[in-house]
């Protein structure tokens, strides 16, 4: 019998976890059984995600930056590519923060439920308060000073220092670009292999996702058996989908303004790649189709697609960064935390940089969310609140990631005179042929 796809396994795990918890709360010993024998497996799953965060960002980011050695030959294209990618990511995070602050999905959680959540994660809350007290005493340039680590191994030992790890990875990658290629090649091969190992570890961790979701949801129901939490989750999912839809509108607007391509032409050309992105939740798996659609159906020269799109699959994760901003603020709202403007600006910076290191595979966005939460001082255990609905949202945000890569490739191609007439004009016939 054919094995179920992972996303179906996760959804089933989520449903079984809810039903199991609802049944167990009817028994006097049920809640304690879940707390003692079920919840630890959810904690193990969260710890495994946190475990892989530092190696993932080191491997992905060093590889992504060192791959930019082609900028020496395509400096004009490279500068515009990186600039536009960063700009669209900042726009995505800003949209996410705007939506979540207007809708306030976490505010619908009752004070009773909020107090239960805070009590359940009191240790995290105490640590956060201590960190906040230290930040109040810091000078105006403390954040800049903290960005540069004095010891990379010490920085890598604490997920709260992830910006320092990102700084080191970028610095290291630049060093690889600047030394002779024959000397950089062994180091680059090591990090290429290291990155592949980390991606494989993520695959292994995600195999346990159905069981992790089951444990997390069961514990969540027992510890906070209230309908308002599920109402808040529905509003949270609405915020993510709304933010992603707005970001897609931004792409269509950019394509229309900068390349004079109609939104319908762009959507028709990209829809097969978008559907594949939705089903696989992987920008990397979709990359060959994305390149084919952008070249053949949107008229981007091969010289541009072969440079812009692979880089985009590594460092341009607009949908992921938008989701991270919404998730971080939602979790903060659920815990009754009032994030200041400076904290939310920090989320913009951290989510933008973290998206550069996000691997183009399913589940990597959740790993990177750990970085954003830790940097903003939000309890990482709050992942339990959103993991239940993460998979379908992951499918949606991958569509935005792929669409963003295509948009930037068209804008770069237009700016250097490499945007041509599409090679395939009869889209319907070609689509029917490719769908067979």
C-alpha positions in Angstrom: 0.0 0.0 0.0 1.3 3.4 -0.9 2.6 5.4 2.0 0.8 8.7 2.9 2.5 12.0 2.0 4.1 13.7 5.0 1.6 16.6 5.1 -1.3 14.1 5.3 0.5 12.3 8.1 1.0 15.6 10.0 -2.7 16.5 9.6 -3.7 13.0 10.8 -1.4 13.4 13.8 -2.9 16.7 14.6 -6.5 15.3 14.4 -5.6 12.2 16.4 -3.8 14.3 19.0 -6.9 16.6 19.5 -9.3 13.6 19.7 -7.0 11.7 22.0 -6.7 14.7 24.4 -10.5 15.4 24.3 -11.0 11.7 25.3 -8.4 11.7 28.0 -9.6 14.9 29.7 -12.8 13.0 30.5 -10.7 10.7 32.7 -9.5 11.7 36.1 -6.0 10.4 35.4 -5.9 11.4 31.7 -4.4 14.9 32.0 -1.5 13.7 34.2 -0.9 10.7 31.8 -0.6 13.1 28.9 1.7 15.5 30.8 4.0 12.7 32.0 4.0 10.3 29.0 2.9 12.3 25.9 4.1 15.9 26.3 7.8 14.9 26.7 7.8 13.6 23.1 6.5 17.0 21.9 9.3 18.7 23.9 11.9 16.3 22.3 10.6 17.3 18.8 10.9 21.0 19.6 14.4 20.4 21.0 15.4 18.6 17.8 14.3 21.7 15.8 16.3 23.9 18.1 19.3 21.5 17.8 19.5 21.9 14.1 19.1 25.7 13.9 22.7 26.7 14.3 24.2 24.0 11.9 21.5 24.8 9.4 22.2 28.5 9.2 26.0 28.0 9.1 25.7 25.5 6.3 23.0 27.2 4.2 24.3 30.7 4.6 28.0 30.0 4.0 27.0 28.0 1.0 24.6 30.7 -0.3 27.1 33.6 0.2 30.1 31.7 -1.3 28.0 30.8 -4.4 27.9 34.5 -5.2 31.4 34.3 -6.6 29.7 34.8 -10.0 29.2 38.4 -9.0 32.8 39.1 -10.2 31.6 38.3 -13.7 28.0 39.5 -13.3 28.5 42.3 -10.8 25.7 44.4 -12.2 23.2 41.5 -12.2 24.4 40.3 -8.8 24.0 43.7 -7.1 20.5 44.2 -8.4 19.5 40.7 -7.6 20.6 40.8 -3.9 19.2 44.4 -3.5 15.8 43.5 -4.8 15.7 40.2 -2.9 16.4 42.1 0.4 13.9 44.8 -0.5 11.1 42.4 -1.2 11.9 40.4 2.0 11.7 43.6 4.1 8.4 44.5 2.4 7.1 40.9 3.2 8.0 41.1 6.9 6.5 44.6 7.2 3.3 43.4 5.6 3.2 40.5 8.1 3.8 42.8 11.1 1.1 45.2 9.8 -1.5 42.5 9.4 -0.9 40.8 12.7 -0.9 44.1 14.6 -4.2 45.1 13.0 -6.0 41.8 13.4 -4.4 40.9 16.7 -5.2 37.1 16.5 -3.6 36.4 19.9 -5.7 39.0 21.6 -8.8 36.8 21.3 -7.3 34.4 23.8 -9.0 34.8 27.2 -7.1 36.0 30.2 -7.7 32.7 31.9 -6.2 30.8 29.0 -3.3 33.3 28.8 -2.6 32.8 32.5 -2.5 29.0 32.0 -0.1 29.4 29.2 2.1 31.7 31.1 2.0 29.4 34.1 2.9 26.4 32.0 5.9 28.2 30.6 6.8 30.2 33.7 10.5 29.3 33.5 10.7 30.8 30.0 8.8 33.9 31.1 11.2 34.5 34.1 14.2 34.2 31.8 12.7 36.7 29.3 12.0 39.2 32.1 15.7 38.9 33.2 16.8 39.5 29.6 14.4 42.5 29.3 15.9 44.1 32.4 19.4 43.8 31.0 18.3 45.4 27.7 16.9 48.4 29.5 20.3 49.1 31.0 22.1 48.7 27.6 23.5 51.6 25.7 22.2 52.8 22.3 24.9 51.0 20.3 24.7 47.8 22.4 22.8 45.9 19.6 25.5 46.8 17.1 28.2 45.7 19.6 26.5 42.5 20.3 26.3 41.7 16.6 30.0 40.8 16.4 30.9 37.8 18.5 34.1 37.5 20.4 33.9 33.7 20.2 32.0 32.0 17.5 31.8 28.7 19.4 30.3 30.5 22.4 27.8 32.3 20.1 26.8 29.0 18.5 26.1 27.5 21.8 23.1 29.7 22.4 20.2 30.1 19.9 19.6 33.6 21.4 22.9 34.7 19.8 21.8 33.7 16.3 22.5 37.2 14.8 26.1 36.7 15.8 26.1 33.3 14.0 24.6 34.9 10.9 27.2 37.6 11.0 30.0 35.1 11.2 28.5 33.0 8.3 28.2 36.0 6.0 31.8 37.1 7.0 33.1 33.6 6.4 31.3 33.4 3.0 32.8 36.7 1.9 36.2 35.4 2.8 35.7 32.4 0.6 34.8 34.6 -2.3 37.9 36.8 -1.9 40.5 34.1 -1.8 41.7 32.2 -5.0 39.1 29.7 -6.2 41.5 26.7 -6.0 42.1 27.5 -2.3 38.5 28.1 -1.6 37.3 24.9 -3.4 38.1 22.4 -0.6 36.4 24.5 2.0 33.4 25.2 -0.2 33.1 21.4 -0.9 33.1 20.8 2.8 30.3 23.2 3.5 28.4 21.9 0.4 28.6 18.4 1.9 27.9 19.8 5.4 24.8 21.5 4.1 23.6 18.4 2.5 24.0 16.4 5.7 22.0 19.1 7.6 19.2 19.0 5.0 19.1 15.2 5.4 18.9 15.6 9.2 15.9 17.9 8.7 14.3 15.2 6.5 14.8 12.7 9.4 13.4 15.2 12.0 10.4 15.9 9.8 9.6 12.1 9.7 8.8 12.5 13.4 6.6 15.5 12.8 3.3 13.6 12.9 4.2 12.2 16.3 5.5 15.5 17.5 2.3 17.3 16.4 0.3 14.6 18.1 2.2 15.1 21.4 2.1 18.9 21.2 -1.6 19.1 20.4 -2.6 16.6 23.0 -0.6 18.5 25.7 -1.9 21.8 24.5 -5.6 20.6 24.7 -5.0 19.3 28.3 -3.1 22.3 29.5 -5.5 24.8 27.9 -8.8 23.2 27.1 -10.5 26.2 25.8 -12.2 27.0 22.5 -10.8 30.5 22.4 -7.3 29.1 21.7 -8.6 27.4 18.5 -10.4 30.5 17.5 -7.1 32.4 17.9 -5.4 29.8 15.7 -8.0 30.3 13.0 -7.4 34.0 13.1 -3.7 33.4 13.0 -4.0 31.2 9.9 -6.2 33.9 8.4 -3.5 36.5 9.1 -0.8 34.4 7.4 -3.0 33.7 4.3 -4.0 37.4 4.1 -0.4 38.5 4.3 0.7 36.1 1.7 -2.1 37.2 -0.6 -1.1 40.9 -0.2 2.5 39.9 -0.9 1.4 38.2 -4.1 -0.4 41.4 -5.1 2.9 43.3 -4.5 4.7 41.0 -6.9 2.0 41.4 -9.6 2.2 45.2 -9.1 6.0 45.1 -9.5 5.8 42.9 -12.6 3.3 45.2 -14.2 5.2 48.4 -13.3 8.7 47.4 -14.0 8.3 44.8 -16.9 4.9 45.8 -18.4 3.8 42.2 -18.1 0.2 41.8 -17.2 -0.7 40.0 -13.9 -2.7 37.3 -15.9 0.3 36.5 -18.1 2.5 36.1 -15.0 0.0 33.9 -13.2 -0.6 31.8 -16.3 3.1 31.3 -16.9 3.9 30.5 -13.3 0.9 28.4 -12.2 2.4 25.0 -12.8 5.5 25.9 -10.7 3.2 27.4 -8.1 1.1 24.2 -7.9 4.2 22.1 -7.6 5.5 24.4 -4.9 2.2 24.1 -3.0 2.3 20.3 -3.2 6.0 19.8 -2.3 6.5 22.8 0.1 10.0 23.0 -1.4 11.5 25.8 -3.4 14.5 23.5 -4.2 12.3 20.7 -5.6 10.3 23.3 -7.7 13.5 25.0 -9.0 13.8 23.1 -12.3 10.1 23.8 -13.2 10.5 27.4 -12.0 13.4 28.0 -14.4 11.6 26.4 -17.3 8.5 28.5 -16.8 10.4 31.7 -16.3 12.5 31.1 -19.4 9.9 29.7 -21.8 6.7 31.4 -20.7 7.9 34.7 -19.2 10.7 35.5 -21.6 13.6 35.8 -19.1 17.0 35.1 -20.7 18.8 31.8 -19.6 21.8 33.8 -18.4 19.5 35.6 -15.9 17.5 32.5 -14.7 20.6 30.4 -14.2 22.0 33.1 -11.9 19.0 34.7 -10.2 16.8 31.7 -9.5 19.2 29.3 -7.8 20.3 32.2 -5.5 16.6 33.0 -4.9 15.9 29.4 -3.8 18.6 29.9 -1.2 18.3 33.4 0.1 14.9 34.7 -1.0 12.1 33.4 1.3 9.6 36.2 1.4 6.7 34.0 2.3 8.7 32.3 5.1 9.8 35.6 6.5 6.3 37.1 6.4 5.0 34.0 8.3 7.8 34.3 10.8 6.9 37.9 11.6 3.2 37.0 12.1 4.0 33.9 14.1 6.4 35.7 16.4 3.9 38.5 17.2 1.0 36.0 17.6 2.9 33.9 20.1 3.9 37.1 22.0 0.2 38.1 22.0 -0.8 34.7 23.2 1.6 35.0 26.2 0.4 38.5 27.0 3.6 40.1 25.9 3.5 43.7 24.5 6.3 43.9 21.9 7.7 47.4 21.6 8.4 49.1 18.3 12.2 48.4 18.6 11.4 44.7 19.3 9.3 44.5 16.1 12.0 46.3 14.1 14.4 43.7 15.4 12.0 41.1 14.1 12.2 42.7 10.6 16.0 42.5 10.7 16.2 39.0 12.2 13.5 37.5 9.9 15.2 39.1 6.8 18.5 37.7 7.8 17.1 34.3 8.9 15.3 34.0 5.5 18.7 34.1 3.8 19.7 31.0 5.7 16.4 29.1 5.3 16.9 25.9 3.4 14.5 25.4 0.5 13.0 22.3 2.0 9.7 21.6 3.9 9.8 22.5 7.6 12.9 24.7 7.4 10.8 27.8 8.1 9.8 26.4 11.5 13.4 25.9 12.3 14.2 29.5 11.4 11.3 30.7 13.5 13.2 29.5 16.5 15.9 32.1 15.6 13.3 34.9 15.4 11.6 34.0 18.6 14.9 33.7 20.5 16.2 37.0 19.3 12.9 38.8 20.2 12.8 37.2 23.6 9.6 35.3 22.9 9.2 31.8 24.5 10.3 29.2 22.0 7.9 26.7 23.6 5.2 28.9 21.9 5.9 26.8 18.8 3.4 24.4 20.3 0.7 26.9 19.6 1.2 27.1 15.9 2.7 23.8 14.7 -0.8 22.3 14.3 -1.6 24.6 11.3 2.0 25.0 10.1 1.9 22.4 7.3 -0.9 23.9 5.2 0.5 27.4 5.8 4.0 26.1 4.7 2.4 24.9 1.4 1.0 28.4 0.9 4.2 30.4 1.8 6.3 28.2 -0.6 4.1 29.4 -3.4 5.0 33.0 -2.5 8.7 32.1 -2.2 8.7 30.7 -5.8 6.6 33.6 -7.1 9.0 36.1 -5.5 12.0 34.4 -7.2 10.2 34.7 -10.6 9.3 38.3 -10.0 12.9 39.3 -9.2 14.3 37.4 -12.2 11.9 39.4 -14.5 12.8 42.7 -12.9 16.6 42.0 -13.1 16.2 40.8 -16.7 14.3 43.9 -17.7 16.9 46.2 -16.1 19.8 44.7 -18.1 17.9 44.2 -21.4 17.5 40.4 -21.0 13.7 40.2 -21.0 12.5 38.8 -24.3 9.2 37.6 -25.8 8.1 34.3 -24.4 9.3 31.3 -26.4 5.9 29.5 -25.8 3.0 31.7 -26.6 0.2 29.2 -26.7 0.1 28.6 -23.0 -3.0 26.4 -22.8 -1.7 23.8 -25.3 1.8 23.7 -23.6 0.3 23.4 -20.2 -2.0 20.5 -21.2 1.1 18.8 -22.8 3.2 19.3 -19.7 0.4 18.1 -17.4 0.2 14.7 -19.2 
